[in-house]
Amino acid sequence: MLIRYKKAYEKIAMGLLSFMPNEKDLKKLQQTMKNYESEDNWQLFLWKEEDITGLIGVLLSDEKAEVQHISVNPSHRYEGIGKNMLKSVMRIYQDKDVVPTEHTAAFFDKCDMEY
């Protein structure tokens, strides 16, 4: 189930975000978290079953929802969590075009998601 990010989940969110290749640098990671916490058009969601196992971050504009970050805990990969997160975001933002960035496009392709 997709849940909205809350400050209480900061450490787990930072841990999941750090798996993204472009978020390895601590200062970059901290800035990204600050953007998700303070900017209204930056939306961060966590995937929670028993534990939080995934994260998806979206940058909103008038017509589109751009998936900037998508990450799944390595011990829970290949279980369909990433694809389920994408489908959930597409339902939440069904009035927008859900599109990838250059960093998430390969995952969209792997999931056969059209954009």
SEZARO-244277 format. One record per residue (C-alpha): residue number from 1; residue in three letters; x, y, z. Coordinates in steps of 0.001 Angstrom, whole numbers. Example, Ala and Ser with C-alpha at 12.3 -4.5 7.8 and 13.67 -1.06 7.14 Angstrom:
# residues 2
<1; "ALA"; <12300; -4500; 7800>>
<2; "SER"; <13670; -1060; 7140>>
END
This chain:
# residues 115
<1; "MET"; <0; 0; 0>>
<2; "LEU"; <1266; 3463; -907>>
<3; "ILE"; <1379; 5962; 1975>>
<4; "ARG"; <2398; 9618; 2041>>
<5; "TYR"; <5800; 10466; 3442>>
<6; "LYS"; <5913; 11918; 6957>>
<7; "LYS"; <8920; 13337; 8811>>
<8; "ALA"; <8825; 10295; 11127>>
<9; "TYR"; <9907; 8169; 8131>>
<10; "GLU"; <12898; 10373; 7259>>
<11; "LYS"; <15663; 7840; 8004>>
<12; "ILE"; <14050; 4983; 6095>>
<13; "ALA"; <13246; 7334; 3199>>
<14; "MET"; <16834; 8585; 3068>>
<15; "GLY"; <18088; 5001; 3137>>
<16; "LEU"; <15853; 4016; 227>>
<17; "LEU"; <16685; 7183; -1725>>
<18; "SER"; <20395; 6491; -1315>>
<19; "PHE"; <19992; 3432; -3587>>
<20; "MET"; <19306; 5820; -6495>>
<21; "PRO"; <22546; 6350; -8468>>
<22; "ASN"; <22129; 10127; -8559>>
<23; "GLU"; <21534; 10350; -4777>>
<24; "LYS"; <24806; 8850; -3506>>
<25; "ASP"; <26251; 12186; -2299>>
<26; "LEU"; <25025; 13029; 1230>>
<27; "LYS"; <24525; 16742; 519>>
<28; "LYS"; <22526; 15954; -2626>>
<29; "LEU"; <20453; 13420; -675>>
<30; "GLN"; <19754; 15915; 2117>>
<31; "GLN"; <18706; 18565; -414>>
<32; "THR"; <16370; 16101; -2116>>
<33; "MET"; <14741; 15253; 1233>>
<34; "LYS"; <14399; 18967; 2025>>
<35; "ASN"; <12629; 19499; -1315>>
<36; "TYR"; <10175; 16659; -624>>
<37; "GLU"; <9462; 18082; 2829>>
<38; "SER"; <9084; 21747; 1875>>
<39; "GLU"; <7931; 21997; -1761>>
<40; "ASP"; <4232; 21429; -2469>>
<41; "ASN"; <4883; 20101; -5981>>
<42; "TRP"; <7386; 17480; -4723>>
<43; "GLN"; <5427; 14455; -3462>>
<44; "LEU"; <7039; 11447; -1789>>
<45; "PHE"; <5284; 8147; -1111>>
<46; "LEU"; <6413; 5000; 694>>
<47; "TRP"; <5347; 1425; 5>>
<48; "LYS"; <4297; -286; 3217>>
<49; "GLU"; <3186; -3843; 3739>>
<50; "GLU"; <4498; -5111; 7066>>
<51; "ASP"; <7536; -2877; 6737>>
<52; "ILE"; <8389; 23; 4472>>
<53; "THR"; <10091; -1578; 1479>>
<54; "GLY"; <9918; 1027; -1280>>
<55; "LEU"; <9721; 4684; -2147>>
<56; "ILE"; <8529; 6727; -5118>>
<57; "GLY"; <8949; 10472; -5563>>
<58; "VAL"; <7028; 12656; -7989>>
<59; "LEU"; <7462; 16229; -9242>>
<60; "LEU"; <4093; 17712; -10180>>
<61; "SER"; <3339; 20296; -12851>>
<62; "ASP"; <59; 21339; -14490>>
<63; "GLU"; <-97; 18456; -16972>>
<64; "LYS"; <2313; 15865; -15690>>
<65; "ALA"; <3595; 13919; -12724>>
<66; "GLU"; <7278; 13200; -13296>>
<67; "VAL"; <8601; 10173; -11403>>
<68; "GLN"; <11980; 11389; -10147>>
<69; "HIS"; <12819; 8597; -7733>>
<70; "ILE"; <11813; 4974; -7419>>
<71; "SER"; <13618; 2635; -5085>>
<72; "VAL"; <12979; -742; -3489>>
<73; "ASN"; <14922; -2282; -622>>
<74; "PRO"; <17367; -4756; -2253>>
<75; "SER"; <16075; -7657; -156>>
<76; "HIS"; <12552; -7072; -1558>>
<77; "ARG"; <13379; -6560; -5224>>
<78; "TYR"; <11806; -8676; -7990>>
<79; "GLU"; <8538; -8948; -6032>>
<80; "GLY"; <6612; -6409; -8129>>
<81; "ILE"; <6794; -3608; -5545>>
<82; "GLY"; <8229; -1045; -7964>>
<83; "LYS"; <5605; -1804; -10592>>
<84; "ASN"; <2843; -1630; -7958>>
<85; "MET"; <4135; 1752; -6798>>
<86; "LEU"; <4057; 3040; -10389>>
<87; "LYS"; <506; 1770; -10889>>
<88; "SER"; <-586; 3405; -7616>>
<89; "VAL"; <935; 6750; -8625>>
<90; "MET"; <-827; 6483; -11982>>
<91; "ARG"; <-4136; 6001; -10148>>
<92; "ILE"; <-3473; 8923; -7769>>
<93; "TYR"; <-2536; 11232; -10647>>
<94; "GLN"; <-4901; 9861; -13282>>
<95; "ASP"; <-5619; 13431; -14439>>
<96; "LYS"; <-1922; 13892; -15340>>
<97; "ASP"; <576; 12218; -17639>>
<98; "VAL"; <2854; 10131; -15418>>
<99; "VAL"; <6300; 10278; -17033>>
<100; "PRO"; <9840; 9236; -16087>>
<101; "THR"; <13037; 11255; -15836>>
<102; "GLU"; <16231; 10059; -17485>>
<103; "HIS"; <16992; 8274; -14187>>
<104; "THR"; <13680; 6387; -14019>>
<105; "ALA"; <13004; 5765; -17738>>
<106; "ALA"; <14749; 2374; -17771>>
<107; "PHE"; <12495; 1171; -14952>>
<108; "PHE"; <9374; 2371; -16816>>
<109; "ASP"; <10597; 430; -19856>>
<110; "LYS"; <11263; -2671; -17770>>
<111; "CYS"; <7696; -2511; -16448>>
<112; "ASP"; <6287; -1973; -19959>>
<113; "MET"; <4770; 1317; -18785>>
<114; "GLU"; <3771; 3691; -21551>>
<115; "TYR"; <4645; 7354; -21250>>
END
